[in-house]
Amino acid sequence: MARKREQPVSPRTVFDPYRRLFAVPGARAFALAGWVARLPAPMLGLGAVLLVQEASGSYGLAGAVSGTLALSFALAGPQWARAMDRRGQGVVLRVAMAAMLLTGVAFAVAVQTGAPRWSWFLLAALTGASAPNVGSMVRARWSAALDPAGRQTAFAFEAVVDEVVFIVGPPLVTLLATLVAPEVGFLTGILLGVAGGLALASLRASEPPLHPRETPSSGRHRSVLTPALLVVALTYLAVGAVFGAIDVVVIGFAEAEGAKAFSGLALAVFALGSLVAGLVYGLARPAASLAGRFVATAVAFALAAQLLWAVGSLLLLALCGFLAGLTIAPVLVSGTSLVESRVGRGVLTESLAWTITGLTLGVTAGSALAGAAVDAWGAERAFAVPALAAALAGVLALVGAPLLRERAAVSAATPVERVNAATQG
């Protein structure tokens, strides 16, 4: 019998999982609005570094102010998310966007007019506290509309969106700050975030269902802070320290090399590597459990970041950045998928926000430590900060691996969700 010829796989077939995502009603609109609303993520932190460093001449002060903004964002994010789970994203977003616009403009004015430095920290904190985590909101919309298989693809797509933001944002804010005026980069991030946030708030049809609180607060928080969430959030703390440190060190290194405007492009190379990896990871269907994937990708991230020890020129920075970036999206997607599989729908936005809190707390520590390291050691030696933080991420994931086998949090989910968690975890 003649052997049947295998049909070649077309690009259209390969990318079918992504095409199916956008067959979801309203998906294109909320994905686009969520992308624009996320642009402040790289633009505000980096914009604050550029603005404060230009005004003060100190990378240490710039890193501390930027870290303050990230810290307040980290602490406020789960509170905004909890309010959205109960009252709806649209209502809460409108309040948050108004506050972010007012406080962001006030911060830029305070720095540019030479207001007392304590006011820089205060207004940076208020600006960060006014910015809800848009990524967790968009992921909650996908989760409400898709089955578990579709969610992995959606979360991978969102990781790619995050990386596109970090490809576009750093060069944009750097060019605006260095070629126009230091405050223009920061304020552009504020305006884009407000515009995207208000657009997302208007898309009520795709909002996840409301989940008013019905249980005592303590019991509710036991269901949110699961062992898996704690391990992921702590690992993301170290991952975030890498991100925060890289922002500051790359700017300092590019300036030392006489090409400060190149810093945004160099940061975009990290995101480009992550974007490529995210696209591939979204199409993969690995046999390992979600817990196994998370630990493996965290270790890969830790190992790849050790390339930063070799940076000695802008060319090497771009090469090492791209290779290290290839490990970013997989660890973020696997951690998010793991957390999503272990919680009930009523606390999903808040749970995802806690993972971002881990990242942003890390950004706070990383930017502050890196700023001090650049001032004390010079930018090239300061690459030790992100390299060591990445190593810590791998260690935390390995140490926390036994906790990922626990199933205590699944009891808070519905019977269908228990089956999903059991099959994915």
C-alpha positions as CSV (number, residue, x, y, z in Angstrom):
1,M,0.0,0.0,0.0
2,A,1.3,3.4,-0.9
3,R,2.2,5.5,2.0
4,K,0.0,8.5,2.4
5,R,1.9,11.7,1.9
6,E,1.9,14.0,4.9
7,Q,0.5,17.4,4.2
8,P,2.8,20.3,5.0
9,V,1.8,22.5,7.9
10,S,1.0,26.0,6.7
11,P,1.8,29.1,8.8
12,R,-2.0,29.7,8.9
13,T,-2.4,26.3,10.7
14,V,0.5,26.9,13.0
15,F,-1.0,30.3,14.2
16,D,-4.6,29.0,14.5
17,P,-4.5,29.2,18.3
18,Y,-3.9,32.9,18.0
19,R,-6.5,33.4,15.3
20,R,-9.1,31.6,17.6
21,L,-8.3,34.1,20.4
22,F,-9.5,37.0,18.3
23,A,-12.7,35.2,17.4
24,V,-13.8,35.9,21.0
25,P,-16.3,38.8,20.9
26,G,-14.7,42.1,21.8
27,A,-11.2,40.6,22.1
28,R,-9.6,42.9,19.5
29,A,-10.9,46.0,21.2
30,F,-9.9,45.1,24.8
31,A,-6.5,43.7,23.7
32,L,-5.7,47.0,21.8
33,A,-6.9,49.2,24.7
34,G,-5.0,47.1,27.2
35,W,-1.8,47.4,25.1
36,V,-2.0,51.2,25.1
37,A,-2.9,51.4,28.8
38,R,0.2,49.3,29.6
39,L,2.6,51.7,28.0
40,P,3.2,53.6,31.3
41,A,4.7,50.4,32.7
42,P,8.1,50.9,31.0
43,M,7.7,54.7,30.3
44,L,7.0,56.0,33.9
45,G,9.9,54.2,35.7
46,L,12.4,54.9,33.0
47,G,11.0,58.4,32.4
48,A,11.3,59.1,36.2
49,V,15.0,58.0,36.1
50,L,15.7,60.3,33.1
51,L,13.8,63.2,34.6
52,V,15.3,63.1,38.1
53,Q,18.8,62.3,36.9
54,E,18.8,65.3,34.6
55,A,17.5,67.5,37.4
56,S,19.8,66.2,40.1
57,G,22.8,64.6,38.4
58,S,22.5,61.6,40.7
59,Y,21.6,58.1,39.5
60,G,21.2,57.0,43.1
61,L,18.4,59.6,43.7
62,A,16.9,58.8,40.3
63,G,16.8,55.1,41.1
64,A,15.3,55.8,44.6
65,V,12.5,58.0,43.2
66,S,11.7,55.5,40.4
67,G,11.7,52.7,42.9
68,T,9.3,54.6,45.1
69,L,6.9,54.9,42.2
70,A,7.2,51.2,41.5
71,L,6.8,50.3,45.2
72,S,3.5,52.3,45.5
73,F,2.2,50.7,42.3
74,A,3.0,47.3,43.7
75,L,1.2,47.9,47.0
76,A,-1.8,49.5,45.4
77,G,-2.3,47.1,42.5
78,P,-4.0,44.3,44.4
79,Q,-6.3,46.8,46.1
80,W,-7.5,48.2,42.8
81,A,-7.9,44.6,41.5
82,R,-10.0,43.6,44.5
83,A,-12.2,46.6,43.9
84,M,-12.6,45.6,40.3
85,D,-13.5,42.0,41.2
86,R,-16.4,43.5,43.3
87,R,-17.5,46.6,41.4
88,G,-16.4,46.1,37.8
89,Q,-13.3,47.3,35.9
90,G,-15.0,50.2,34.2
91,V,-16.1,52.1,37.3
92,V,-12.8,51.7,39.1
93,L,-10.7,52.4,36.1
94,R,-12.3,55.9,35.6
95,V,-11.4,56.9,39.1
96,A,-7.9,55.5,38.8
97,M,-7.2,57.3,35.5
98,A,-8.3,60.7,36.9
99,A,-6.0,60.3,39.8
100,M,-3.0,59.2,37.7
101,L,-3.4,62.2,35.4
102,L,-3.4,64.7,38.3
103,T,-0.6,63.1,40.3
104,G,1.7,62.4,37.2
105,V,1.5,66.0,36.0
106,A,2.2,67.3,39.5
107,F,5.3,65.0,39.8
108,A,6.8,66.3,36.6
109,V,6.1,69.9,37.5
110,A,7.7,69.4,41.0
111,V,10.9,68.0,39.6
112,Q,11.2,70.5,36.8
113,T,10.6,73.5,39.1
114,G,13.0,72.3,41.8
115,A,10.4,71.7,44.5
116,P,11.7,70.1,47.7
117,R,13.0,66.6,47.1
118,W,10.6,65.1,49.7
119,S,7.8,66.2,47.4
120,W,9.3,64.3,44.5
121,F,9.1,61.1,46.5
122,L,5.6,61.9,47.7
123,L,4.2,62.6,44.3
124,A,6.0,59.6,42.7
125,A,4.4,57.4,45.4
126,L,0.9,58.9,44.6
127,T,1.4,58.5,40.9
128,G,2.4,54.8,41.3
129,A,-0.6,54.2,43.6
130,S,-3.0,55.7,41.1
131,A,-2.0,53.2,38.4
132,P,-3.9,49.9,38.5
133,N,-2.4,46.8,36.9
134,V,-3.8,46.6,33.4
135,G,-2.2,43.3,32.6
136,S,-4.1,41.5,35.3
137,M,-7.3,43.1,34.1
138,V,-6.9,42.0,30.5
139,R,-5.9,38.5,31.6
140,A,-9.0,38.3,33.7
141,R,-11.1,39.1,30.6
142,W,-9.4,36.4,28.6
143,S,-9.8,33.9,31.5
144,A,-13.5,34.6,31.7
145,A,-14.0,33.9,28.0
146,L,-11.7,30.9,27.3
147,D,-11.1,27.3,28.3
148,P,-7.8,26.2,30.0
149,A,-6.1,25.4,26.7
150,G,-7.1,28.8,25.3
151,R,-5.9,30.5,28.4
152,Q,-2.3,29.4,27.9
153,T,-2.3,30.8,24.4
154,A,-3.9,34.0,25.7
155,F,-1.4,34.4,28.5
156,A,1.4,33.9,26.1
157,F,-0.1,36.5,23.8
158,E,-0.3,38.9,26.7
159,A,3.4,38.2,27.5
160,V,4.1,39.2,23.9
161,V,2.0,42.3,24.3
162,D,4.0,43.1,27.5
163,E,7.2,42.8,25.5
164,V,5.9,44.9,22.6
165,V,5.2,47.6,25.2
166,F,8.8,47.2,26.4
167,I,10.1,47.4,22.9
168,V,8.2,50.6,22.1
169,G,8.2,52.3,25.4
170,P,11.9,52.6,26.4
171,P,13.1,54.0,23.0
172,L,10.1,56.4,22.9
173,V,10.6,57.8,26.4
174,T,14.4,58.0,26.0
175,L,14.2,59.9,22.7
176,L,11.5,62.2,24.0
177,A,13.5,62.9,27.2
178,T,16.8,63.4,25.5
179,L,15.9,65.1,22.3
180,V,12.8,67.2,23.4
181,A,12.8,67.7,27.1
182,P,13.2,65.4,30.2
183,E,9.6,65.8,31.4
184,V,8.1,65.1,27.9
185,G,8.9,61.4,28.0
186,F,7.3,60.9,31.4
187,L,4.2,62.9,30.6
188,T,3.7,61.1,27.3
189,G,3.6,57.8,29.3
190,I,0.9,59.3,31.6
191,L,-1.2,60.5,28.7
192,L,-1.0,57.2,26.8
193,G,-1.9,55.3,30.0
194,V,-4.9,57.5,30.7
195,A,-6.2,57.2,27.1
196,G,-5.8,53.4,27.0
197,G,-7.3,53.0,30.5
198,L,-10.4,55.1,29.6
199,A,-10.8,53.1,26.4
200,L,-10.7,49.9,28.3
201,A,-13.2,51.2,30.9
202,S,-15.7,51.8,28.1
203,L,-15.7,48.2,27.0
204,R,-18.2,46.9,29.4
205,A,-19.4,43.8,27.4
206,S,-16.1,41.9,27.8
207,E,-15.7,42.6,31.6
208,P,-15.4,39.5,33.7
209,P,-18.4,38.9,36.0
210,L,-18.6,40.7,39.4
211,H,-17.9,38.7,42.5
212,P,-19.1,40.7,45.6
213,R,-17.4,39.7,48.8
214,E,-19.6,37.2,50.8
215,T,-17.1,35.8,53.2
216,P,-15.0,37.3,56.1
217,S,-11.9,39.0,55.0
218,S,-9.5,36.6,56.7
219,G,-11.0,33.6,55.0
220,R,-11.0,35.3,51.7
221,H,-7.3,36.2,51.9
222,R,-6.5,32.6,52.8
223,S,-8.0,31.6,49.5
224,V,-6.1,34.2,47.6
225,L,-2.6,33.8,49.1
226,T,-2.1,30.1,48.1
227,P,1.3,28.4,48.3
228,A,1.6,28.5,44.5
229,L,0.9,32.3,44.5
230,L,3.4,32.9,47.2
231,V,6.1,30.9,45.5
232,V,5.4,32.7,42.2
233,A,5.2,36.1,43.7
234,L,8.5,35.7,45.6
235,T,10.3,34.4,42.5
236,Y,8.8,37.3,40.6
237,L,10.3,39.6,43.2
238,A,13.7,38.6,42.1
239,V,12.7,38.7,38.4
240,G,11.4,42.2,38.9
241,A,14.7,43.2,40.6
242,V,16.4,42.2,37.3
243,F,14.1,44.5,35.3
244,G,14.5,47.4,37.7
245,A,18.3,47.1,37.8
246,I,18.6,46.8,34.0
247,D,16.7,50.0,33.4
248,V,19.2,52.0,35.6
249,V,22.4,50.2,34.7
250,V,21.8,50.3,30.9
251,I,21.2,54.1,31.0
252,G,24.4,54.5,33.0
253,F,26.4,52.2,30.8
254,A,25.1,53.9,27.6
255,E,26.0,57.3,29.0
256,A,29.5,56.1,29.9
257,E,29.9,54.8,26.4
258,G,28.9,58.3,25.0
259,A,25.5,57.1,23.6
260,K,22.9,57.8,26.2
261,A,20.1,58.0,23.6
262,F,21.0,54.4,22.7
263,S,19.8,53.2,26.1
264,G,16.2,52.9,25.1
265,L,17.1,50.8,22.1
266,A,19.3,48.6,24.2
267,L,16.5,47.9,26.6
268,A,14.2,47.2,23.7
269,V,16.5,44.3,22.6
270,F,15.8,42.5,25.8
271,A,12.1,42.8,25.1
272,L,12.5,41.7,21.5
273,G,14.1,38.4,22.7
274,S,11.2,37.9,25.1
275,L,8.7,38.7,22.3
276,V,10.1,35.9,20.1
277,A,10.1,33.4,22.9
278,G,6.6,34.4,23.9
279,L,5.2,33.7,20.4
280,V,6.8,30.3,20.3
281,Y,5.8,29.4,23.9
282,G,2.2,30.3,23.2
283,L,2.1,27.6,20.4
284,A,3.8,24.9,22.4
285,R,2.0,22.2,24.4
286,P,4.7,20.9,26.7
287,A,4.1,17.6,28.5
288,A,5.4,18.9,31.9
289,S,3.0,20.1,34.5
290,L,2.5,23.8,35.1
291,A,4.6,23.6,38.3
292,G,7.4,21.9,36.4
293,R,7.3,24.4,33.6
294,F,7.5,27.3,36.1
295,V,10.5,25.9,37.9
296,A,12.3,25.0,34.6
297,T,11.7,28.4,33.0
298,A,12.9,30.2,36.2
299,V,16.1,28.3,36.2
300,A,16.6,29.0,32.5
301,F,16.1,32.7,33.2
302,A,18.6,32.6,36.0
303,L,21.3,31.0,33.8
304,A,20.7,33.2,30.8
305,A,21.1,36.4,32.8
306,Q,24.6,35.4,33.8
307,L,25.6,36.5,30.3
308,L,25.4,40.1,31.7
309,W,28.8,39.5,33.4
310,A,30.3,39.6,30.0
311,V,29.0,43.0,28.9
312,G,31.8,45.3,28.0
313,S,30.5,47.2,25.0
314,L,27.2,48.3,23.5
315,L,27.4,45.5,20.9
316,L,27.9,42.9,23.6
317,L,25.1,44.4,25.6
318,A,22.7,44.1,22.7
319,L,23.7,40.5,22.0
320,C,23.6,39.4,25.7
321,G,20.3,41.3,26.1
322,F,18.6,39.5,23.3
323,L,19.8,36.0,24.5
324,A,18.7,36.7,28.1
325,G,15.4,38.1,26.8
326,L,14.5,34.8,25.3
327,T,13.9,33.4,28.8
328,I,11.7,36.2,30.1
329,A,8.3,35.5,28.5
330,P,8.4,31.7,29.3
331,V,8.9,32.3,33.1
332,L,6.2,35.0,33.2
333,V,3.7,32.9,31.2
334,S,4.3,29.8,33.2
335,G,4.0,31.6,36.5
336,T,0.8,33.3,35.5
337,S,-0.8,30.1,34.2
338,L,0.1,28.3,37.4
339,V,-1.5,30.9,39.6
340,E,-4.6,31.1,37.3
341,S,-5.1,27.3,37.6
342,R,-5.1,27.3,41.4
343,V,-7.6,30.1,42.3
344,G,-11.3,30.6,42.1
345,R,-12.8,33.0,39.6
346,G,-14.0,35.4,42.2
347,V,-10.4,36.4,43.2
348,L,-8.7,35.9,39.8
349,T,-7.9,39.6,39.1
350,E,-6.6,40.1,42.6
351,S,-4.5,36.9,42.5
352,L,-2.9,37.9,39.2
353,A,-2.3,41.4,40.6
354,W,-0.3,39.9,43.5
355,T,2.1,38.3,41.0
356,I,2.6,41.7,39.4
357,T,3.1,43.1,42.9
358,G,6.0,40.7,43.3
359,L,7.5,42.0,40.1
360,T,7.1,45.6,40.9
361,L,8.4,45.3,44.5
362,G,11.5,43.7,42.8
363,V,11.7,46.6,40.4
364,T,11.7,48.9,43.4
365,A,14.6,47.1,45.0
366,G,16.5,46.6,41.8
367,S,16.3,50.2,40.6
368,A,17.5,51.5,44.0
369,L,20.3,49.0,44.4
370,A,21.4,49.5,40.8
371,G,21.4,53.3,41.1
372,A,23.7,53.1,44.2
373,A,25.9,50.5,42.4
374,V,26.3,52.7,39.3
375,D,27.3,55.7,41.5
376,A,29.7,53.6,43.6
377,W,31.2,51.1,41.1
378,G,30.5,52.4,37.7
379,A,27.9,51.1,35.2
380,E,29.9,48.1,33.8
381,R,30.5,46.6,37.3
382,A,26.9,47.4,38.3
383,F,25.7,44.6,35.8
384,A,26.4,42.4,38.8
385,V,23.1,43.5,40.4
386,P,20.7,42.1,37.7
387,A,22.9,39.0,37.2
388,L,22.8,38.1,41.0
389,A,19.0,39.0,41.2
390,A,18.3,36.5,38.3
391,A,20.3,33.8,40.1
392,L,18.2,34.4,43.2
393,A,15.0,33.9,41.1
394,G,16.2,30.5,40.1
395,V,17.1,29.5,43.6
396,L,13.7,30.7,45.0
397,A,11.8,28.7,42.4
398,L,13.8,25.5,43.2
399,V,13.4,26.0,46.9
400,G,9.6,26.6,46.6
401,A,9.1,23.7,44.2
402,P,7.7,21.3,46.9
403,L,5.0,23.8,47.8
404,L,3.7,23.9,44.3
405,R,2.5,20.3,44.7
406,E,-0.1,21.4,47.3
407,R,-3.7,21.6,46.3
408,A,-5.2,23.5,49.3
409,A,-6.3,26.5,47.2
410,V,-8.4,24.4,44.8
411,S,-11.0,23.8,47.4
412,A,-12.1,27.4,46.9
413,A,-12.8,26.7,43.3
414,T,-15.8,25.3,41.5
415,P,-16.0,21.6,40.7
416,V,-15.1,22.3,37.1
417,E,-12.1,24.5,38.2
418,R,-10.9,21.7,40.5
419,V,-10.8,19.3,37.5
420,N,-8.9,22.0,35.4
421,A,-6.4,22.6,38.2
422,A,-5.8,18.9,38.7
423,T,-5.2,18.3,35.0
424,Q,-2.9,21.3,34.7
425,G,-1.0,21.4,37.9
